[in-house]
Amino acid sequence: QVQLVESGGGSVQAGGSLRLSCEASAYPYGTISMGWFRQVPGKEREGVAAIYLGGNSVVYAASVKGRFTISQDNAKNTVYLQMNSLKPEDTAMYYCAAGPYFGLVEFEYDHWGQGTQVTVSS
């Protein structure tokens, strides 16, 4: 069974940085995109960034563009999310996901990790 395991979350002050990692035991059959999503209690899950595994196309939510960078290491089946200039509003549970479509639409992803918490204090 394919597993996605996130790591790298934690607590940081505003303006700080964190790097999240998502390691896949194997990319699920048909996967062409890996995405990062985040969710705070009481709100819907939000797409943050996605990367097309067949090349290097990326897409970002407007709220993180210029601050976050998604990248991949295919040799390690790992996707990263470098988060710089963090703000308190970035506080959320962050999830990685694998799917057969490229983009930030939650329902287009069919494999999910368990999440890693990011907390940014002011």
Disulfide bonds with the S-S distance in Angstrom:
Cys22-Cys96 1.95
